[in-house]
Amino acid sequence: MKYKIRDANRRHAPLERSFLKLSSPLEAFINSQAMAGIVLFIAALLAILMVNVGWQHQYETLSKLVLAVSLGDWEISHSIHYWINDGLMVLFFFILGLEIKYECLVGALSDLKDAALVIAMAIGGMVLPALIYLLIVSIGGIDAYQGWGIPMATDTAFAIGILTLLGTRAPRAAAIILTGLAIVDDMGAVAVIGLFYTEEIVVSSLLWAGLTLIAMLLMNLLGIRKASFYFIGGVLLWWFILQSGIHATTAGILAALMVPTRPYANKVWFQRKMKNVVKNFEEVNKPDSTILESGEQHALAVEAEDIAKKTTTPIIRWGNSLDKPVSLIILPLFAFLNAGMLIPTDIPEFSDAVVTLAVLFGLVLGKGIGISVFAWLSLKTGIARLPKGVDFYHIVGIGFLAGIGFTMSLFISALAFEGQPELIEQAKLGILFGSIIAGILGTVFLLFASRR
């Protein structure tokens, strides 16, 4: 939470007032929940435009640009595309793991009755899309069954961004349900990646990864809360899992589960120490002097910051620190390097668009119908309950919004059809048009629900 400081309490730099007139609206926009979805959309749109206006060669050259890290005779060299997908995206999965852990401990998945609705919706939103995909592929008679995991995932940034733009026309509980649904969806997607998109396992590397994970768990149990220790452990875990044959992003989820949830000190200690700091600050205060002139006051302010850090939990603090860099830099880079697709000018034959149609109908009908039906069954059987302020039309709207599967669907399609560029292109088209249609239908249902 950020507090707005009144102008009378500010210490402005000479040109700061004029600069704030420009920077304040931009900062407010960057901090809004819709920002991540908008930046992601712009990055994907830029990639699509480059490929379709004659810059496809430049786009592919940029994607294949090699980045090497070397030390003496040792060197690791990969394309920018590889570094983003198998390297930096680990941070996205790390944040995802932190959210999963938080939701299971104290969030939407902590209470069985509340979690039952979200879990039922997520199961419907994973099973039916996969079945629709497999049905269409079998009718088309092509060997593309491995792509069944593509329409299972939900892009939280886009979906939450639309809910934010709807404002009061979508109840706050809808955002909580959608977030919980996306979390369970992503848990399923991670399981699919780890279990079904791994070709060969190197047991020795997997054993080293297991030992690293045990060491990180031990650090947690010993009460070590220094970020540097977990960063080193996370890098080692990523390297060993990368060498094991399991997709490297799994390391992000596993590392997040080892992050401590307990602060150094409790709330009573925080209140007592902060009162002492404020009291001491007032005692040495000289109204006509600045904090630059008072080393003692500056030390007290630093002490207050340290007290605050000792009372906050690493799982929230680290997640908040990484959230903006991941959502505004890493995810847009991933979208830009993976969303580039050539949009056909003519309607293709069914045999040339089987994967496109399978993904599209999986995202739109599979998600919308699967989530709605499973939610209805869980409510009718009494295992779940609707939150206050939410009716079934909201659930249907959320179900279609969950069909926006952009980021994770692109990620899975690259794994499912590795070495098959034509099928990847088909999957990208299905993801693009399916996500757009699902987003429109979800918005329409939510607007209808708000008018009722």
Secondary structure as GFF3:
##gff-version 3
##sequence-region A 1 452
A	DSSP	three_ten_helix	7	9	.	.	.	ID=ss1
A	DSSP	alpha_helix	16	30	.	.	.	ID=ss2
A	DSSP	alpha_helix	34	52	.	.	.	ID=ss3
A	DSSP	alpha_helix	56	63	.	.	.	ID=ss4
A	DSSP	beta_strand	66	71	.	.	.	ID=ss5
A	DSSP	beta_strand	74	79	.	.	.	ID=ss6
A	DSSP	alpha_helix	80	82	.	.	.	ID=ss7
A	DSSP	pi_helix	83	88	.	.	.	ID=ss8
A	DSSP	alpha_helix	89	105	.	.	.	ID=ss9
A	DSSP	alpha_helix	112	140	.	.	.	ID=ss10
A	DSSP	three_ten_helix	145	152	.	.	.	ID=ss11
A	DSSP	alpha_helix	156	166	.	.	.	ID=ss12
A	DSSP	three_ten_helix	167	169	.	.	.	ID=ss13
A	DSSP	alpha_helix	172	196	.	.	.	ID=ss14
A	DSSP	alpha_helix	203	221	.	.	.	ID=ss15
A	DSSP	alpha_helix	227	244	.	.	.	ID=ss16
A	DSSP	alpha_helix	250	257	.	.	.	ID=ss17
A	DSSP	alpha_helix	267	283	.	.	.	ID=ss18
A	DSSP	alpha_helix	295	311	.	.	.	ID=ss19
A	DSSP	alpha_helix	314	325	.	.	.	ID=ss20
A	DSSP	pi_helix	326	330	.	.	.	ID=ss21
A	DSSP	alpha_helix	331	338	.	.	.	ID=ss22
A	DSSP	three_ten_helix	350	352	.	.	.	ID=ss23
A	DSSP	alpha_helix	354	361	.	.	.	ID=ss24
A	DSSP	pi_helix	362	366	.	.	.	ID=ss25
A	DSSP	alpha_helix	367	380	.	.	.	ID=ss26
A	DSSP	alpha_helix	392	401	.	.	.	ID=ss27
A	DSSP	alpha_helix	406	416	.	.	.	ID=ss28
A	DSSP	alpha_helix	421	451	.	.	.	ID=ss29
###
